[in-house]
């Protein structure tokens, strides 16, 4: 191994410049997304956090809430290739990952890559596809590769999946099992925009129909995204706050020491994958806010989206009308901050 080179004044200045460039690039990126995805600030924040934390997100919301627009706009803004896959009951795993095609002239097989080999994937209505297709997608998400026969094919280094679920129609759906839900970094719920945002949506659509030119946006390079991810990992998490983070996740499994009633309402809590996700997302949240340290507010802000799909309540709690969000809100109120 080579010894680490000392940080000279010139190298230190260059390092700070790189850091400021990545942060400025993401500020521009956020402004660009907010100009094209109106009234969905939470969705934009979640997309940026997922991009910085190198994870995937599951979005639940009614049709027409700019989910497709969000992923296409993000792909165009970071020099990435996007692909929308409509999940249906007749979809096959090969329709997603690709398949081996026989070549008569050589007597061999050639792997024809499927749509999963894009940078940003919109898996629309993932719960409408059967379990085999869901598993193929989630395996690609977890392993970052696709296996066909005896060969494995790596996915792009920049790879993000945004899967959607429609909460309105549940007939003919295949709900994702809890073990597969755990593969998602975030589970985000989007709602309708407010009145002011809806007026701006109307104006934006009219302008586009008239061919009104929009300001040109210089895409953020993928290299800048990777640099930003390294900066996020350097965001400081104080030891007492790290202990609080771990205790909070452990409390989703066994909340009885804090509240006996909550202990009777949960069957399963978050896995260690949830601990890692909460750490990465809190750091990304702080970095996007322009800070180099994580605050308790950062943890509390991302905790519901990180943990809601990792908590399984008892039948008794569900019969009383309790939702995972209710459980998490109570948990955040009883687990003491350091």
PAPA-11900 format. One record per residue (C-alpha): residue in one letter; x, y, z. Coordinates in steps of 0.001 Angstrom, whole numbers, plus 500000, padded with zeros to 6 digits. Example, Ala and Ser with C-alpha at 12.3 -4.5 7.8 and 13.67 -1.06 7.14 Angstrom:
BEGIN
A512300495500507800 S513670498940507140 
***
This chain:
BEGIN
X500000500000500000 X501117503539499275 X501340505998502106 X498754508774502007 X500179511960500584 X500110514990502876 X497520517616502051 X499540520560500742 X497959524042500615 X497496523719496850 X495849520284497113 X493696521466500032 X492470524427497980 X491683522160495005 X489826519769497310 X487682522590498701 X486992523786495162 X485780520321494145 X483506520222497168 X481999523616496397 X481504522602492751 X479539519495493688 X477359521402496151 X476711524204493640 X475838521623490983 X473222520024493239 X471758523420494134 X471312524057490407 X469862520572489994 X467298521135492749 X466229524463491214 X465893522824487805 X463716520013489194 X461548522446491143 X460950524452487955 X459647521379486107 X458067519284488895 X455657521678490555 X454106521117493967 X456139517982494748 X459000519262496891 X459009516102499045 X459378513898495967 X462233516065494676 X463997515905498042 X463583512127498167 X464952511722494644 X468031513779495486 X468571511886498752 X468287508549496929 X470737509750494288 X473242510858496945 X472775507766499135 X473005505378496148 X469661503746496867 X466236503175495345 X462850504549496266 X459291503300496283 X456749506039495602 X453081505652496532 X450602508107495114 X447607508596492871 X448037508854489078 X448929512225487593 X451302513444490316 X454364513929488075 X456144510683488986 X457063509927485366 X458014513550484758 X460250513472487826 X462395510554486722 X462648511782483107 X463619515287484221 X466225513944486624 X467713511662483962 X468068514529481512 X469630516725484187 X472426514309485163 X473511512967481784 X471701509708482408 X469584507361480307 X466084506650481602 X463508504006480783 X459922503571481896 X458677500011482393 X454939499507482786 X454469496527485095 X451544494314484071 X450351490823485071 X451684489304481821 X455196490771482165 X458041488214482204 X461428488537483957 X463178488462480564 X461131491498479485 X462946493358482228 X466453491912482369 X466959490681478808 X467402487257477287 X469884485067475427 X469326485007471667 X470550482080469577 X472850482994466669 X472553480316463936 X475631481544462047 X477909480887465038 X475882478266466871 X476166480310470072 X473990482521472231 X474252486307472571 X472757488158475503 X470331490869474436 X470205493421477241 X466818494469478575 X465572497887479725 X467035497381483208 X470432498401481759 X469637502126481963 X470772504621484588 X467330505583485879 X464414503167485817 X460765503999486433 X459062500757487464 X455470501912487096 X452919500127489285 X455359497473490426 X452658495694492426 X450801494766489214 X453517492345488107 X453805488770489448 X456345487797492088 X458957486475489628 X459188489836487864 X459309491739491141 X462098489442492327 X464079489971489111 X463933493736489593 X464781493620493282 X467692491232492651 X469108493658490109 X468665496479492625 X470490494580495347 X473254492894493341 X473729495593490682 X474010492881488052 X471927490548485900 X472752486867485545 X471862484962482377 X472984481367482191 X476592481177483398 X477354484849482821 X476740487950484910 X476393491407483384 X477035494472485543 X474523497295485594 X475635500923485152 X477564502442488048 X474900505116488304 X471734503072488745 X468545504211490453 X465106502621490453 X461965504556491284 X459101502096491662 X455529503322491991 X452413501901493590 X448867503112493071 X447071503181496455 X443616503506494857 X443147500250492936 X444228497058494672 X442312494531492526 X444663492339490509 X447799493403492349 X450644491430493909 X451732493272497066 X455478493322497682 X456528491068500571 X458155492786503538 X461540491171502789 X461507492688499307 X460296496071500537 X463413496184502710 X465497496540499532 X464146500043498995 X466035502882500624 X462909505033500965 X459158504578500816 X457706507959499896 X454067509032499826 X453147511860497457 X449949513885497651 X448136516395495494 X449734519830495015 X448206522848496714 X446060525376494827 X448948527740494050 X451106524916492673 X448218523631490565 X447843527066488974 X451559527007488130 X451118523544486586 X448425524956484283 X450699527825483238 X453639525485482633 X451551523200480408 X450249526178478435 X453750527529477933 X454969524143476713 X452022523900474287 X452870527338472900 X456503526362472494 X457752528923475008 X461499528416475382 X462797527421478802 X466222528353480182 X468912525946479004 X470213523694481768 X473760522362481714 X473476518733482862 X475336517638485976 X477985515082485049 X477867511610486554 X481363512242487902 X479979515170489894 X477284512887491314 X479955510431492471 X481969513284494013 X478860514456495861 X478331510938497212 X481852510943498625 X481187514283500287 X477989512941501850 X479978510124503462 X482248512767505027 X479353514589506724 X479965514405510481 X477653512341512680 X478415512943516354 X478857509742518425 X475892510512520756 X473647511082517741 X474924507887516110 X474010505999519288 X470553507586519173 X470166506478515533 X471007502880516416 X468738502880519468 X465892504280517376 X466128501444514849 X466466498835517608 X463371500328519240 X461321499549516109 X461918495877516951 X461563496094520720 X459925499318521918 X458774497886525266 X461568499570527324 X460214502922526154 X456479502168525972 X454871498842526886 X451819499595524743 X453971500105521657 X455693496802522392 X452369495002521944 X451722496686518609 X454721495647516523 X455560492219515100 X458723493033513165 X460939496084513059 X463680497429510822 X466700495290509961 X470322496508510092 X469735497587506486 X467381500159507980 X470166501437510245 X472468501895507252 X469709503605505257 X468877506010508082 X472548506946508447 X473067507560504708 X469819509488504265 X470394511731507295 X473867512610505987 X472446513338502522 X469701515494504052 X472287517532505977 X474538517900502915 X471648519151500776 X470935521731503479 X474514522998503143 X475810521605506445 X478763519338507165 X477144517751510238 X473943515806510948 X471392517297513325 X468558515516515198 X466113517289512854 X467766515559509881 X467200512159511463 X463595512925512350 X462899514304508863 X463997511164506998 X463010508523509596 X459384508005508421 X460355507452504765 X463261505190505751 X461365503073508273 X457652502950507349 X458074500014504955 X460318498170507402 X457807498014510258 X455149495285510460 X452408495879513010 X450384493268514895 X446881492369513782 X445588493988516959 X447224497308516097 X445906497172512536 X442379496416513767 X442586499549515886 X443401501559512774 X447070502126513577 X449383502710510634 X453204502372510548 X453432506177510469 X451413506385513696 X453719503853515325 X456843505721514188 X455505509098515359 X454882507682518820 X458283505997518815 X460074509239517925 X458321510927520830 X459361508360523476 X462966507487522473 X464980510250524196 X467480512358522305 X471048512428523689 
***
